[in-house]
Structure formats: C-alpha cells, structure tokens
Amino acid sequence: MKRLQMWMKPARAATALAAAVLLSVGATPASAGLFGGKKSEPAKAEAADDAKPRPATAQERAAADRLDPLASVAFWSREVQIAPTDAEAGVKLARSLRALGRHEEAAVIAQQVLVTRPDDVEALLEDARAKIAGGQPFYSIQPLTTARGLAPKDWRPLSLLGVAYEQTERPDEAREAFLAALALSPENPSVLTNFALMHAARGEKDQAEILLRRAVAGPGAGARERQNLALILGLQGKMAEAERLMRQDLPPEVAASNLAYLRAEAAPSAGAANRNWRALASP
C-alpha cells in the first residue's frame, strides 16, 4: 500500500551552531616564561584547565533547541560526554535520537538518566515516548504510571498513557486516560488529536472528526492537527475541505500524493485505512 506522507518540519540552518560550539573548546596556550624559560606550575595548571572541554552556556543550549535533529544529536552527545550525569543533556539527546527514528538508542539514553535520577519526570516521559515510537507501547506503561504519580497535575503522562493503552488494545483505559488529561488541560490540541486518532483506529470517524475540529480550533493548534483533520475528512470523502487543509501546510507534490492516497482509501472497499491511524498518534 502506498505510504502516506505527513508534513515535515523544515530543516533549520542552525547546523553551523553545533560545529561552532564543537570548535570553540580548543585550548588557549599559556604564556611562556620570562625569556622563553620554563613555564611556572600555575601556568601549566591554567593551560591544562583551559584544555578541558566546558559545557555549553545556557544561551548556547537554548539555541541548540532550534537545531535540526542530526545537529542536535551531535550537540547533546557532546554535552553528555562532558557531564554524563547532566539530566537535561541526557533527556534532550534522547529526544533528538527519537526524532531521527533511533528509538532504541533514545530509550537507552533516557534510562541512563533514570539510573541517577529515578524521579525525573522528563526522563520518564522520554523513555515512554521512545518505546511507543519504537512499537513497544506495553513497556511505556510503567514509566508513564510512575510519571503520573510524580506529577499528578501534568496532562502529558495521561495523554501518553491513552496512546499506550489504545495501542495495547485497552480502549476503556485509554478513554479514561484521555478524559483525565483533558480535565487537566481542557481543549488541549495534542490530547484531542490523540483521542481522535483512537476513535479513527476503531473506525469511529464521525467522533474523530468532532475531536479534530476542536483540536484545530484550540489555541496552540498547528500543522499536525490540521493535517490529521484533513486525513479524516478525506477518508470520509470530504475532499474539498481536506485539500484546502493539506495545501495549507504541505508542498504541492506532497499534498497531491496524499490526496491521491485518500481518494483510494475513501473507496468502500478500503477497509485497511482504519488500522493506519495508530501510526499517527504522536508520542
């Protein structure tokens, strides 16, 4: 079956930042002794200290969040090498690896953070996201349950639990998790979208459309919400509105390819389309 192309984040020209940071840690030569004589011991110590790589500044780390995934992996790998117990660096390295589709490595890095910081909610969430994205949703339930207990007012563990429960054929628990997430963060586009995709995966396209329209109308909605609404509309044969939404975010050739896919899947005999929605739930 032809694979549907989703919208892509534009690559950013910030790759050079990683290279600049990597090149900025060279040693500063110490001044020679008087008349070129032997360097003093303090000068030697200062030179050795200058030769040690230093963690990036807060400003450099903030800029790294705008790097493309490959450059981001290089940047955060360096930070982890400098300080292996740096939880922020470990979590962001895991996130960058996941963005490249390296899910097993992402989970390993997140788990390394959890060795020294077992109550780190961000590391627990990243471990769970990597497992869901890697096709092992069952193994995400335990870290998500732990994260939920540590951060009971955070909607993210509940939304991810909804995805994990749905993908492990536990729809009642998934529904409860999504509703609990919405109680904490009403009209949250991400939660509404994942809840909608649960309905779509079960063939409940009308309910999925209702939830996706709410997601698109909510604050913070973006291309992901619009494109999922376009897909569910297209699968119901509402091609004019689906096309308008697709062309809003996608290059012409990608939009045309997706529309051709939808026209084929909207045919009454295309019963396999429902199963494909599970792959769209975002961890």
FIMAR-113096 format. One record per residue (C-alpha): residue number from 1; x, y, z; residue in three letters. Coordinates in steps of 0.2 Angstrom, whole numbers. Layout:
# FIMAR-113096
    nr      px      py      pz   rest
   NUM       X       Y       Z    Ala
...
This chain:
# FIMAR-113096
    nr      px      py      pz   rest
     1       0       0       0    Met
     2       6      17      -4    Lys
     3      13      26      11    Arg
     4       5      42      16    Leu
     5      17      57      18    Gln
     6      15      68      33    Met
     7      20      86      35    Trp
     8      39      89      39    Met
     9      47     101      50    Lys
    10      59     112      39    Pro
    11      77     109      42    Ala
    12      85     124      50    Arg
    13     101     132      45    Ala
    14     107     131      63    Ala
    15     118     116      60    Thr
    16     133     128      60    Ala
    17     130     132      78    Leu
    18     134     114      83    Ala
    19     151     115      73    Ala
    20     155     132      81    Ala
    21     152     125      98    Val
    22     162     110      95    Leu
    23     176     121      88    Leu
    24     176     133     102    Ser
    25     183     122     115    Val
    26     201     122     110    Gly
    27     215     125     122    Ala
    28     221     143     125    Thr
    29     240     142     125    Pro
    30     248     148     141    Ala
    31     261     162     141    Ser
    32     279     156     141    Ala
    33     290     160     155    Gly
    34     302     175     155    Leu
    35     315     174     141    Phe
    36     307     158     135    Gly
    37     311     149     151    Gly
    38     302     135     159    Lys
    39     283     138     162    Lys
    40     278     140     180    Ser
    41     267     127     188    Glu
    42     252     139     190    Pro
    43     254     142     171    Ala
    44     254     124     167    Lys
    45     239     121     178    Ala
    46     230     135     170    Glu
    47     234     128     152    Ala
    48     228     111     157    Ala
    49     212     118     164    Asp
    50     209     128     148    Asp
    51     211     112     138    Ala
    52     196     104     146    Lys
    53     180     105     137    Pro
    54     167     115     145    Arg
    55     148     113     145    Pro
    56     138     124     134    Ala
    57     131     140     141    Thr
    58     113     142     144    Ala
    59     112     153     129    Gln
    60     120     140     118    Glu
    61     109     127     125    Arg
    62      93     137     121    Ala
    63     100     140     103    Ala
    64     103     121     101    Ala
    65      84     118     103    Asp
    66      82     126      86    Arg
    67      95     114      78    Leu
    68      89     100      65    Asp
    69      89      83      73    Pro
    70     106      77      67    Leu
    71     115      93      73    Ala
    72     105      92      89    Ser
    73     112      74      92    Val
    74     129      80      89    Ala
    75     127      95     101    Phe
    76     119      85     115    Trp
    77     131      70     113    Ser
    78     145      82     117    Arg
    79     136      88     132    Glu
    80     133      71     139    Val
    81     151      66     136    Gln
    82     157      81     146    Ile
    83     145      78     160    Ala
    84     137      60     160    Pro
    85     125      64     174    Thr
    86     118      80     166    Asp
    87      99      76     166    Ala
    88      94      90     154    Glu
    89     108      84     141    Ala
    90     103      66     143    Gly
    91      84      70     140    Val
    92      87      81     125    Lys
    93      99      68     117    Leu
    94      86      55     119    Ala
    95      73      67     111    Arg
    96      85      71      97    Ser
    97      88      52      94    Leu
    98      70      49      94    Arg
    99      67      62      81    Ala
   100      79      53      69    Leu
   101      70      37      72    Gly
   102      83      29      83    Arg
   103      71      24      96    His
   104      81      10     105    Glu
   105      95      22     107    Glu
   106      84      35     114    Ala
   107      76      24     127    Ala
   108      94      18     132    Val
   109      99      36     135    Ile
   110      83      41     145    Ala
   111      86      25     156    Gln
   112     104      31     159    Gln
   113      97      47     166    Val
   114      85      37     177    Leu
   115      99      27     185    Val
   116     104      43     194    Thr
   117      88      52     194    Arg
   118      74      39     195    Pro
   119      61      53     199    Asp
   120      65      63     184    Asp
   121      48      66     175    Val
   122      56      72     159    Glu
   123      67      57     158    Ala
   124      52      45     162    Leu
   125      42      53     148    Leu
   126      56      52     135    Glu
   127      58      34     139    Asp
   128      40      31     136    Ala
   129      39      41     120    Arg
   130      54      31     113    Ala
   131      45      15     117    Lys
   132      29      20     110    Ile
   133      38      27      94    Ala
   134      48      11      93    Gly
   135      32       0      93    Gly
   136      34      -6     111    Gln
   137      19       3     119    Pro
   138      16     -10     133    Phe
   139      34      -6     140    Tyr
   140      29      13     141    Ser
   141      15      10     153    Ile
   142      26       8     169    Gln
   143      37      24     167    Pro
   144      21      33     162    Leu
   145      12      27     178    Thr
   146      27      32     188    Thr
   147      27      49     180    Ala
   148       9      51     183    Arg
   149      11      48     201    Gly
   150      26      61     202    Leu
   151      17      74     193    Ala
   152      -2      72     196    Pro
   153      -6      89     188    Lys
   154       3      86     172    Asp
   155      -8      81     157    Trp
   156       7      73     147    Arg
   157       8      57     156    Pro
   158     -10      54     155    Leu
   159     -11      58     136    Ser
   160       4      46     133    Leu
   161      -5      33     143    Leu
   162     -20      35     132    Gly
   163      -9      31     117    Val
   164      -1      17     125    Ala
   165     -17       9     132    Tyr
   166     -25      11     114    Glu
   167     -11       3     106    Gln
   168     -11     -12     118    Thr
   169     -30     -15     115    Glu
   170     -36      -7     131    Arg
   171     -48       5     124    Pro
   172     -58       8     141    Asp
   173     -42      13     150    Glu
   174     -37      24     135    Ala
   175     -53      33     135    Arg
   176     -51      36     154    Glu
   177     -33      42     152    Ala
   178     -38      55     138    Phe
   179     -53      61     148    Leu
   180     -42      64     163    Ala
   181     -29      73     153    Ala
   182     -42      84     146    Leu
   183     -49      88     163    Ala
   184     -31      94     167    Leu
   185     -29     104     151    Ser
   186     -46     107     143    Pro
   187     -46     108     124    Glu
   188     -28     104     123    Asn
   189     -24     101     104    Pro
   190     -12      86     107    Ser
   191     -24      77     119    Val
   192     -39      80     107    Leu
   193     -29      74      92    Thr
   194     -23      58     101    Asn
   195     -40      55     107    Phe
   196     -47      57      90    Ala
   197     -35      45      82    Leu
   198     -40      32      95    Met
   199     -58      34      88    His
   200     -51      34      70    Ala
   201     -42      17      73    Ala
   202     -58      10      79    Arg
   203     -67      15      63    Gly
   204     -77      29      73    Glu
   205     -73      43      60    Lys
   206     -88      54      65    Asp
   207     -82      56      83    Gln
   208     -64      58      77    Ala
   209     -69      72      66    Glu
   210     -78      81      80    Ile
   211     -62      80      91    Leu
   212     -51      85      77    Leu
   213     -61     100      74    Arg
   214     -60     105      92    Arg
   215     -41     102      91    Ala
   216     -39     113      76    Val
   217     -49     127      84    Ala
   218     -40     127     100    Gly
   219     -25     138     105    Pro
   220      -8     131     100    Gly
   221     -15     121      86    Ala
   222      -3     118      71    Gly
   223       0     108      56    Ala
   224      -1      91      64    Arg
   225     -19      95      70    Glu
   226     -24     102      53    Arg
   227     -16      88      43    Gln
   228     -25      74      54    Asn
   229     -41      83      51    Leu
   230     -38      83      33    Ala
   231     -35      65      33    Leu
   232     -51      60      42    Ile
   233     -61      72      31    Leu
   234     -53      64      16    Gly
   235     -57      46      22    Leu
   236     -75      52      23    Gln
   237     -75      58       5    Gly
   238     -75      77      10    Lys
   239     -61      80      -2    Met
   240     -63      99      -5    Ala
   241     -60     104      13    Glu
   242     -47      90      15    Ala
   243     -37      98       0    Glu
   244     -39     115       7    Arg
   245     -31     110      24    Leu
   246     -17      99      15    Met
   247     -12     113       4    Arg
   248     -11     125      19    Gln
   249       4     116      26    Asp
   250      11     104      13    Leu
   251      22     106      -3    Pro
   252      11     104     -18    Pro
   253      19      87     -23    Glu
   254      16      80      -6    Val
   255      -2      87      -5    Ala
   256      -6      79     -22    Ala
   257       2      62     -17    Ser
   258      -8      62       0    Asn
   259     -24      67      -9    Leu
   260     -22      53     -22    Ala
   261     -20      41      -7    Tyr
   262     -35      47       2    Leu
   263     -46      45     -14    Arg
   264     -41      27     -15    Ala
   265     -43      24       4    Glu
   266     -60      33       4    Ala
   267     -67      19      -8    Ala
   268     -79       7       1    Pro
   269     -68      -7      -1    Ser
   270     -53       1       8    Ala
   271     -56      -6      25    Gly
   272     -37      -6      30    Ala
   273     -37      13      32    Ala
   274     -43      12      50    Asn
   275     -28       2      55    Arg
   276     -16      15      48    Asn
   277     -22      29      61    Trp
   278     -12      21      75    Arg
   279       4      26      67    Ala
   280      -1      44      68    Leu
   281      -3      45      87    Ala
   282      11      57      92    Ser
   283      21      52     107    Pro
